[in-house]
Amino acid sequence: MYTREKHRKSFIRMDPDCAICHAPATHSCDCEAKGLEAAVQQAELRMMESVYTEIRTWVRAHAQDYILEYFRLLTERRKAAHTDHVEQLTASAYHYYHSPPHPGQLQAAQAALKRGIDEDWQSSVQRYPEVLEYFFGLVEMNLPQKTTLPSKIRH
């Protein structure tokens, strides 16, 4: 009968020296980590800048359109209320005085309309943060499924 000799393979750990500063692995320098971070930032800038610009342009255009439409709706209501108010002033003046309303009343109504429109614009513009957040939230970015390493990366 044959006896089997158990051969134990000796395991030798060979951690490579730092690829940047050539310090022994036992020093645990952070050169490679910093280098990787710099490489990621450079690749991100190179590859993603146009994507970021496209997203930013799309979000900005849609947010502006939304704010302008919101402002238009507010001002339409305000102008309709102003027209009703001026008609009421005119009807009241003709009813009581048989003449058009006093110019001061019309100027006050116009000034109130202008203040109201300014308030509408201010409240519309103050909605930009939430509107921008909404449209940025609509953007979808898909990451590829976890796969094996690609063979097409240049060496």
PAZAPA-4460 file (N, C-alpha, C; in steps of 0.05 Angstrom, whole numbers, plus 32768, in hexadecimal, padded with zeros to 4 digits):
% residues 155
    n_x    n_y    n_z   ca_x   ca_y   ca_z    c_x    c_y    c_z   seq   type   mol
   8010   7FE9   8000   8000   8000   8000   8011   8019   8000     1      M     A
   8007   802B   7FF2   8015   8044   7FF0   800B   8057   8006     2      Y     A
   801D   8064   8012   8015   8079   8025   8017   8093   8017     3      T     A
   8004   80A2   801D   8004   80BD   8010   8012   80D0   8023     4      R     A
   8023   80DD   8017   8030   80F2   8027   8020   810B   8023     5      E     A
   801B   8117   8038   800D   8131   8037   8021   8147   8031     6      K     A
   801D   8152   801B   802E   8169   8014   801F   8182   801A     7      H     A
   802A   8191   802A   801F   81AB   8030   802E   81C0   801F     8      R     A
   801E   81CF   8011   802A   81E4   8001   802E   81FB   8014     9      K     A
   8046   8205   8013   804B   821C   8024   803F   8235   8017    10      S     A
   8033   8245   8027   8026   825D   801D   8038   8275   8024    11      F     A
   8040   8283   8010   8051   829A   8014   8041   82B2   800B    12      I     A
   803F   82C5   801C   8030   82DD   8015   8044   82F1   800A    13      R     A
   803E   82FB   7FF2   804F   830D   7FE4   803F   8326   7FDC    14      M     A
   803B   8338   7FEE   802D   8351   7FE7   8040   8363   7FD8    15      D     A
   8037   836E   7FC2   8049   837F   7FB2   804E   839A   7FC0    16      P     A
   8065   83A6   7FBA   806B   83C0   7FC4   8058   83D5   7FB7    17      D     A
   8057   83EC   7FC2   8046   8401   7FB8   804E   8408   7F9B    18      C     A
   803B   8409   7F89   8040   840E   7F6D   8048   842B   7F69    19      A     A
   8042   843C   7F7C   8047   8459   7F78   8062   8461   7F85    20      I     A
   8064   845C   7F9F   807D   8465   7FAE   8091   844F   7FB3    21      C     A
   808A   8436   7FAC   809A   841E   7FAE   80A1   8417   7FCB    22      H     A
   8090   8421   7FDE   8094   8419   7FFA   808B   83FC   7FFE    23      A     A
   8097   83EE   8010   808F   83D2   8015   8072   83D2   801E    24      P     A
   8064   83BC   8018   8048   83B9   801E   8042   83BB   803B    25      A     A
   8056   83B5   804C   8052   83B6   8069   804E   83D3   8072    26      T     A
   8056   83E7   8062   8053   8403   806A   8036   840D   8067    27      H     A
   8027   83FF   8058   800B   8406   8053   8007   8423   804C    28      S     A
   8016   842C   8039   8013   8448   8030   7FF8   844B   8021    29      C     A
   7FEF   8463   801D   7FD6   8467   800F   7FD9   8473   7FF3    30      D     A
   7FF1   8470   7FE8   7FF7   847B   7FCE   7FE5   846F   7FB8    31      C     A
   7FE1   8455   7FB9   7FD1   8447   7FA5   7FB3   844F   7FA7    32      E     A
   7FAA   8452   7FC0   7F8E   845B   7FC4   7F8A   8477   7FBA    33      A     A
   7F9D   8488   7FC0   7F9B   84A4   7FB5   7F9D   84A4   7F97    34      K     A
   7FAF   8494   7F8C   7FB1   8492   7F6F   7F97   8488   7F62    35      G     A
   7F8B   8474   7F6F   7F71   846A   7F64   7F5C   8480   7F65    36      L     A
   7F5B   848E   7F7B   7F47   84A4   7F7D   7F4B   84B9   7F68    37      E     A
   7F64   84C0   7F63   7F6B   84D4   7F4F   7F63   84C9   7F33    38      A     A
   7F68   84B0   7F2E   7F61   84A4   7F14   7F43   84A3   7F10    39      A     A
   7F34   849D   7F26   7F17   849C   7F24   7F0C   84B8   7F1E    40      V     A
   7F17   84CC   7F2B   7F0E   84E7   7F26   7F14   84F0   7F0A    41      Q     A
   7F2C   84E9   7EFF   7F33   84F1   7EE4   7F21   84E2   7ED0    42      Q     A
   7F1C   84C9   7ED4   7F0B   84B9   7EC2   7EEE   84C4   7EC3    43      A     A
   7EE5   84CA   7EDC   7ECA   84D5   7EDF   7EC7   84EF   7ED0    44      E     A
   7EDB   8500   7ED3   7EDA   851A   7EC5   7ED9   8516   7EA6    45      L     A
   7EEA   8504   7E9D   7EEC   84FF   7E80   7ED3   84F2   7E75    46      R     A
   7EC8   84DF   7E84   7EB2   84CF   7E79   7E96   84DB   7E80    47      M     A
   7E94   84E8   7E97   7E7A   84F0   7EA1   7E73   850D   7E9D    48      M     A
   7E86   851E   7E97   7E81   853B   7E94   7E6B   8540   7E80    49      E     A
   7E6C   8533   7E69   7E57   8538   7E54   7E3C   852E   7E5E    50      S     A
   7E3C   8518   7E6D   7E23   850E   7E78   7E17   8521   7E8D    51      V     A
   7E28   852B   7E9E   7E20   853F   7EB2   7E15   8558   7EA5    52      Y     A
   7E22   8561   7E90   7E1A   8579   7E81   7DFE   8574   7E75    53      T     A
   7DFB   855D   7E68   7DE1   8557   7E5C   7DCB   8555   7E70    54      E     A
   7DD0   8549   7E87   7DBC   8547   7E9C   7DB5   8563   7EA7    55      I     A
   7DCA   8572   7EAC   7DC6   858D   7EB7   7DB6   859E   7EA3    56      R     A
   7DBC   859D   7E8A   7DAD   85AC   7E75   7D90   85A4   7E74    57      T     A
   7D8B   8589   7E75   7D70   857F   7E74   7D60   8588   7E8C    58      W     A
   7D6C   8585   7EA4   7D5E   858C   7EBD   7D58   85AA   7EBD    59      V     A
   7D6C   85BA   7EB6   7D69   85D7   7EB6   7D52   85E0   7EA4    60      R     A
   7D51   85D5   7E8C   7D3D   85DD   7E78   7D21   85D5   7E83    61      A     A
   7D1E   85BD   7E8D   7D04   85B4   7E97   7CFC   85C4   7EB0    62      H     A
   7D0F   85CA   7EC2   7D08   85DA   7ED9   7D00   85F6   7ED2    63      A     A
   7D0E   8602   7EBF   7D06   861D   7EB5   7CEA   861D   7EA9    64      Q     A
   7CE5   8609   7E98   7CCB   8607   7E8C   7CB5   8605   7EA1    65      D     A
   7CBA   85F4   7EB5   7CA7   85F0   7ECB   7CA2   860A   7EDA    66      Y     A
   7CB7   8618   7EE2   7CB5   8630   7EF1   7CA7   8646   7EE1    67      I     A
   7CAD   8648   7EC8   7CA0   865C   7EB7   7C82   8656   7EB4    68      L     A
   7C7B   863D   7EB0   7C5F   8635   7EAE   7C51   863A   7EC9    69      E     A
   7C5D   8634   7EDF   7C52   8639   7EF9   7C4D   8657   7EFD    70      Y     A
   7C60   8667   7EF5   7C5E   8684   7EF7   7C47   868E   7EE5    71      F     A
   7C45   8683   7ECD   7C30   868B   7EBA   7C15   8686   7EC6    72      R     A
   7C11   866E   7ED3   7BF8   8668   7EDF   7BF1   867B   7EF6    73      L     A
   7C05   8681   7F07   7C00   8693   7F1D   7BF9   86AF   7F13    74      L     A
   7C07   86B9   7EFE   7C01   86D4   7EF4   7BE7   86D5   7EE6    75      T     A
   7BDF   86BF   7ED8   7BC5   86BF   7ECB   7BAF   86C3   7EDF    76      E     A
   7BB1   86B4   7EF6   7B9D   86B7   7F0B   7B9D   86D3   7F16    77      R     A
   7BB5   86DE   7F1B   7BB7   86F8   7F26   7BAC   870D   7F13    78      R     A
   7BB2   870B   7EF9   7BA8   871E   7EE6   7B89   871C   7EE3    79      K     A
   7B7F   8704   7EE5   7B62   8701   7EE5   7B55   870E   7EFD    80      A     A
   7B62   870B   7F14   7B58   8718   7F2D   7B5A   8736   7F2A    81      A     A
   7B70   8740   7F1E   7B74   875C   7F1A   7B5E   8767   7F07    82      H     A
   7B58   8759   7EF2   7B44   8762   7EDF   7B29   8763   7EED    83      T     A
   7B22   874F   7EFD   7B09   8750   7F0C   7B08   8768   7F1F    84      D     A
   7B1F   876D   7F2C   7B20   8783   7F3F   7B1C   879E   7F31    85      H     A
   7B29   87A2   7F1A   7B26   87BB   7F0B   7B0A   87BE   7F01    86      V     A
   7AFE   87A8   7EF8   7AE2   87A9   7EEF   7ACF   87B0   7F06    87      E     A
   7AD5   87A6   7F1E   7AC5   87AD   7F35   7AC9   87CA   7F3C    88      Q     A
   7AE2   87D4   7F3B   7AE7   87F1   7F40   7AD7   8802   7F2C    89      L     A
   7AD8   87FA   7F13   7ACB   8809   7EFE   7AAC   8809   7F02    90      T     A
   7AA1   87F1   7F07   7A85   87EF   7F0C   7A7C   87FF   7F24    91      A     A
   7A8C   87FE   7F39   7A85   880D   7F51   7A86   882B   7F4C    92      S     A
   7A9B   8834   7F3E   7A9E   8850   7F38   7A87   885A   7F27    93      A     A
   7A7F   884B   7F12   7A69   8853   7F01   7A4E   8852   7F11    94      Y     A
   7A4C   883F   7F23   7A33   883D   7F32   7A2F   8854   7F45    95      H     A
   7A45   885B   7F53   7A43   8871   7F67   7A48   888C   7F5C    96      Y     A
   7A5B   888F   7F49   7A64   88A9   7F40   7A5F   88AF   7F23    97      Y     A
   7A55   889C   7F14   7A50   889F   7EF8   7A69   88A8   7EE9    98      H     A
   7A7F   889E   7EF1   7A99   88A4   7EE4   7AAC   888D   7EE8    99      S     A
   7AC2   888D   7ED8   7AD6   8878   7EDC   7AE3   8879   7EF7   100      P     A
   7AF0   8864   7EFF   7AFD   8864   7F19   7B13   8879   7F1A   101      P     A
   7B1A   8882   7F32   7B2F   8896   7F36   7B49   888A   7F2C   102      H     A
   7B5A   8899   7F1E   7B74   888F   7F15   7B85   8884   7F2B   103      P     A
   7B82   888E   7F43   7B92   8884   7F5A   7B8A   8867   7F61   104      G     A
   7B70   8861   7F5E   7B67   8846   7F63   7B72   8833   7F4E   105      Q     A
   7B72   883C   7F35   7B7D   882B   7F20   7B9B   8827   7F23   106      L     A
   7BA9   883D   7F2B   7BC6   883A   7F30   7BCC   8827   7F47   107      Q     A
   7BBB   8829   7F5C   7BBF   8817   7F73   7BBA   87FA   7F6B   108      A     A
   7BA6   87F6   7F5A   7BA0   87DB   7F51   7BB7   87D0   7F3F   109      A     A
   7BC2   87E2   7F2E   7BD9   87DA   7F1E   7BF1   87D4   7F2F   110      Q     A
   7BF6   87E4   7F43   7C0D   87E0   7F55   7C09   87C5   7F64   111      A     A
   7BF1   87C0   7F6D   7BEC   87A6   7F7B   7BF0   878F   7F68   112      A     A
   7BE8   8792   7F4E   7BED   877D   7F3A   7C0B   8779   7F37   113      L     A
   7C1A   878E   7F35   7C37   878C   7F31   7C44   877E   7F49   114      K     A
   7C3C   8786   7F62   7C47   8779   7F7A   7C40   875B   7F7A   115      R     A
   7C28   8755   7F73   7C1F   8739   7F72   7C2F   8729   7F5E   116      G     A
   7C33   8734   7F46   7C43   8726   7F32   7C5F   8722   7F3B   117      I     A
   7C6B   8736   7F49   7C86   8733   7F54   7C86   871D   7F69   118      D     A
   7C72   871C   7F7A   7C70   8706   7F8E   7C6D   86EB   7F81   119      E     A
   7C5D   86EA   7F6B   7C5A   86D1   7F5C   7C75   86C8   7F51   120      D     A
   7C84   86DB   7F46   7C9E   86D4   7F3A   7CB1   86CA   7F50   121      W     A
   7CB1   86D8   7F67   7CC2   86D1   7F7D   7CBB   86B5   7F87   122      Q     A
   7CA2   86B0   7F8B   7C9A   8695   7F95   7CA0   867F   7F80   123      S     A
   7C9E   8686   7F67   7CA5   8673   7F52   7CC3   866C   7F52   124      S     A
   7CD3   8681   7F53   7CF0   867D   7F53   7CFA   866E   7F6C   125      V     A
   7CED   8673   7F82   7CF4   8666   7F9B   7CEE   8648   7F9A   126      Q     A
   7CDF   863F   7F87   7CDA   8622   7F84   7CEF   8614   7F75   127      R     A
   7D03   8622   7F6A   7D18   8615   7F5A   7D26   85FE   7F69   128      Y     A
   7D2E   8600   7F82   7D3B   85E9   7F8F   7D2A   85CF   7F8E   129      P     A
   7D11   85D1   7F95   7D00   85B9   7F94   7CFB   85AF   7F78   130      E     A
   7CF8   85C1   7F65   7CF3   85BA   7F49   7D0C   85AD   7F3D   131      V     A
   7D23   85B9   7F43   7D3C   85AD   7F39   7D40   8591   7F44   132      L     A
   7D3B   858E   7F5E   7D3E   8574   7F6B   7D2B   8560   7F5F   133      E     A
   7D13   8568   7F58   7D00   8556   7F4C   7D0A   854D   7F31   134      Y     A
   7D13   855F   7F20   7D1C   8557   7F05   7D36   8548   7F06   135      F     A
   7D49   854E   7F18   7D61   853E   7F1B   7D59   8522   7F24   136      F     A
   7D44   8520   7F35   7D3A   8506   7F3E   7D2F   84F4   7F28   137      G     A
   7D27   8501   7F12   7D1C   84F2   7EFB   7D31   84E4   7EEA   138      L     A
   7D4A   84EE   7EED   7D60   84E4   7EDD   7D66   84C7   7EE7   139      V     A
   7D68   84B5   7ED4   7D6F   849A   7EDB   7D8A   8493   7ECF   140      E     A
   7D9B   8487   7EE0   7DB5   847D   7ED7   7DB6   845F   7EDE   141      M     A
   7DBD   844F   7ECB   7DBE   8432   7ECF   7DDB   8429   7ECF   142      N     A
   7DE2   8419   7EE3   7DFC   840C   7EE4   7DFA   83F1   7ED8   143      L     A
   7E0F   83E8   7ECB   7E0E   83CD   7EC0   7E0D   83B8   7ED6   144      P     A
   7E03   83A0   7ECF   7E02   838A   7EE2   7E1F   8382   7EE8   145      Q     A
   7E22   8375   7EFF   7E3C   836C   7F07   7E45   8357   7EF3   146      K     A
   7E5B   835B   7EE7   7E65   8349   7ED2   7E82   8342   7ED7   147      T     A
   7E8C   8330   7EC7   7EA8   832A   7EC8   7EB8   8341   7EBC   148      T     A
   7ED2   8341   7EC1   7EE2   8357   7EB7   7EE2   8357   7E99   149      L     A
   7EDF   836E   7E8D   7EDE   836F   7E6F   7EFA   8369   7E64   150      P     A
   7EF9   835C   7E4D   7F13   8355   7E40   7F1C   836B   7E2C   151      S     A
   7F0C   837F   7E29   7F12   8393   7E15   7F20   83AC   7E20   152      K     A
   7F28   83AB   7E39   7F38   83C1   7E44   7F54   83BF   7E39   153      I     A
   7F5E   83D6   7E30   7F78   83D7   7E24   7F8D   83D1   7E39   154      R     A
   7FA2   83C3   7E31   7FB9   83BD   7E43   7FD0   83CF   7E3E   155      H     A
***
